Amino acid sequence: MTDRLYSLFLVSLLFGTAAFAMPGEPAPSSKFYEVRIYYPTPGKYAEIVDRFRQYTTKIFEKHGMENIGYWTPTDTSRKELIYILAYPSREARDASWKAFGSDPEWKAVVAKTEANGKLVDHVDQIFMTEADISPKLKLAQKSPERIFELRTYTPAPGKLPNLVSRFRDHTINLFSKHGMTNVAYWVTEEKSGSDQAATTQPKLVYILAHPSEAAGKQHFDEFRKDPKWVAAKAESEKDGPLTTKVESVYMKPTDYSPIK
């Protein structure tokens, strides 16, 4: 290994998922991303989905917010609207939302659509930056329509760099081998509490695309049984598991989603 490559290797260990790419690899986007999950008030699910269709996405664009994707869970018992926006920076995000909230056009939409009561009960937010392992995010609309899977990994304490390295060296290529499309990978930006112990460590969030939910589950089962994955997992977890929690949500894109 040359001195230059060795230095780059040390930097990657120190900074984990920082905006850093090895020679020949695309640098991660500097955009700031936000996942927003809307939980409607009872009976208002269709109305909140439709408000985005008719009004919200267009007003977002007016204020410099980039619509990445809009989805609803395939599990119809989960009444949620999940979407992702991108911004030039965190500061731009805050300025855009301030302008959006005070926009007379948006206020008129709210008054019109909420004449019979509020549409949204509460909203969850996840702030993210692009991981250096992420492929270039393409807002492609495939036919036939695909099903997407949002996966969130909570790393074991101090194990995020190891987890990202395993994805870089093994997981991403094995996903492709087993028919899964790597859409994008992010690292969350977590709030730090006043107490150092209260600081929440970043998570790894990514999206896969599948021909269908059934195909996605089948491909994942095949991936888990792949001897190369079994060996890579065992080797990477000699000192303990890399994750403490893995969450998965299968999602169907809305008709107005830029990515399908």
N, C-alpha and C positions, 0 to 999 in steps of 0.2 A: 504494500500500500504506500503511495507517495505521501510526502509530508502534507501536501495540500488536501488530499482526500482524507487523511487521518484527522486533520484539523476540522474539516467539514463534519466528519463523523462525531467528533467530540461536541461540536456545536449542536448537532441534532440531538444528542443525548441530553445536553443541558437544557435545551429549549423545547424539546418534545415536538409539539404541533405548531410551533411558531411558523410565520410566513417564510419558509425556507424550502428550497428545492435543490436536489442534486443536479449536477450538469446533465443536460439533455431532457430534464423533466420540466413541464410547465410550472411556472410559479403560481401559487394560489392567488385567487382573486382577492383584492383588497376590500371588496364590498362587505357591508355589514348586513346580516340576515336576521329575520325575525319570523319565528313560527307563532301563529296566533290561533287559538282554539276557542271557538265561540260555542257557548252552551245556551241555547234559547230558553226563553220562558215557556212553560207548558203550552203545547198547542201551536207554537209559533215557529217551528222548525222550517217548514216550507217557506214561510214568509221571510225569514232571515236569509235563507239561501237565495231567494228571488231578489231581495233588496241588493245583494251583491251583484246579481246578474244585470239588473236594470240601472243601478246607480253607482254603487260604492267603488267598483273597480275603476270606473272612468274618472271619478273624482280623485282616487288615489294617484292615477297617472298624471292628472292635472297638477298635483303637488309633488311630483318627482319621485313617487314611490313605484318601484318596479314589481308588477305582478308576476310571481314565479309559478305558483300552482294553487289550485283550490280543489279540495277533496272532501268526500263524506265517507265515514267508515262503511265497509261492506257489511259489518254487523249492524243491522238496522235498528237494534235495540239501543245503540249508542247514537243519541241525537246530538251530533257535533258537526261543526263546520271547521275544517282544518285548512289553513292556508299559510303560504310563505311569501313574504315581501323582501325585497333587497333595496339597499340604500347605498349611496357613496361612502357614508361613514356613520358612526353613532350620532355625531352632532347633527348631520343632515337628517337622520331619522327623527330626532327630537323636534327639529325645526319643521319638518314636513307634517308631523302629527299635530303640532300646534296650529299650523296654518289650516290643516284639514278640519280640525275641530271648530275653528272659528269661521269657516267658509259659509257664507249665506246660502249657497246652493245646498250644502250638506245639511244645514239646519232646516231648510225647507223640506228636504227628503225625510229627515227624522220626524218632523211634525206631521207629514203626510202619512208615513208608514206606521207611526206609533199613535195614531189617533185613537185606537182602541186598546192601547196598552203597550208597554215596553216589549221589544222583541228579544233582547239579550239579558239573560240572567247574570252571567259572569264570563270573563275572558281570562284564559291562561296565556302567558307569553313566555317564549324561550328566545333568548338572544344568542346569536352564533356568528362565528367567523369560519371561513372555508379552511378545512384541513389541508395540509400539504400533500395528502394522498388522493385528494379528490380529482376525478376527471373533470374536464371543462363542462360546466352545466349547460346543457342544450335544451331549449324550450321546444322540443319536438312533439308533434302530434301524430302518433302512429295509427295506422289502420290495419287490422282491427284494433280497437281501443284496448289499452293495457290496464292492468291493475297494479297499484303501487303499494309498497310496504315501507312504512316509517318505523325504523328501528332505533332504539335509544339504549346505549350501554353505559351503565354506571361502573366506572373502574374501581378496582380495589385500591386502597390508599397508596398513592405514589406509583401506580401502575399504568397511568395513561400513556406515557411514552412507549412502554412495552406493548400495550394494546395496539397503538397506532403502528408500531413497527411490525407487528404480526399481520396486520391488515396489508401493509405495504409489501411485505415479503411473501405472503402466502394467500391470505383470505380473498383479496380482491380478484386475483387471477383464478382462484378456484371457483369463486362465484361465477365468473364468466364461463369457465369450463362447464359448469352445470346449468347453463342456460339462463342465468340471472343477469340483468342489466344493471350495472353500477351507475346510478344517476348522479349522486353528489354526496360528499362527506363533509361534516362540519364538527367544530368543537364549540361547546356552549360557553357562554360568558356568564359566570355565576356571581351573585352578590356576596360580598364578604361582610360578615357580622362584626360587631364591635369587639367581640371576643374572638381571638385567633382560632379557638377550637370550633367556633360556629361557622367558619368559612366552609362553603360547599365547593367541592372540587369539580372541575369541568367534566362534562360527559361527552361521549362520542355519539353523534346523531348522523344517520345516513338513510338514504332512500334507495330501494331497489325497485325495478320494474319487472313484472311477470306477464306472461300471456293471459293468465287467469289466476285466481286465488288457489285453486286446486293445483295448478302447475307450479306455483310458487312453493307450496308446502311440499310437493313431491320433490322438487329440485333441492330444497333445503335438506330434506331427509337424505337424499343421495349425496349431498355435500358433506353432511355429518359423518357418513360412512366411508367417505373417500380415504384410502390409506394415507395419502399425502397430508390430508387435514388432520387425521388422527395422530400422525407423527409430529406435525407442526404444533398442535395443541399440547401434546405431552411434553415436548421439548421446551415450549414457552412457559409452561406452568410447573416447572420443576421446583420452583420456590413458592408455589401457591397459585390459586386462580387469579386471572387478570381482571375479572369482573365480579361484582356483587349482585348485579341485577341487569336483566335484559328485558326490554319491553318491545312489543311488536304490534302494529296496527295496520291491517290491510285496508286500503282506501280506493275508492272509485273516483276518478276525476269528474268534476262538474262539467256541464256543457260549455262553460265559459272559461275553463282552466287553460292557461297558455301552454301547459304541458299535459299531454294525454298519452 
